[in-house]
C-alpha cells in the first residue's frame, strides 16, 4: 500500500464552515453561492489534488464576524482574512493566487 499521494497543491485556503452557514451563501451573481464553491470555480483553485491551491471548508475558526467569512491561506498563516458577504470572488482569487509563501521567523 502507498504511504503518500502526489499533489500539485502549492498551498490551501481554509474557509470557516460556520461563517459560511450563518450567511447562507452570500457570494456569486445571486448571492446564494458559498465562498468555498465560488473559490473552487476560479482558475487555479479546487478541491482535488490536481489544483494549484486547494480550497477546504473547516469547522469553526472562532472569529465569527457579522455578515462575513473567515479564511486562512496556509501560505500566510499569520494573517487571517475576513471576507465580507458579496465580495468580488474573482478579485479575492487573484489576490490569493498572487501570494508568495511567507518566510517563517527563526
Number of C-alpha atoms within 10 A of each C-alpha: 3 4 4 6 6 7 12 12 18 14 20 20 24 20 25 23 20 18 25 24 12 15 18 15 21 23 23 19 9 9 15 14 17 21 30 23 18 21 26 19 15 15 14 16 25 23 20 15 13 14 19 19 26 24 26 19 17 14 11 14 17 10 12 15 13 12 16 20 27 23 25 20 21 18 18 17 14 11 11 15 14 16 17 16 20 18 15 14 17 15 10 14 18 13 10 18 17 9 12 11 13 11 8 8 4 3
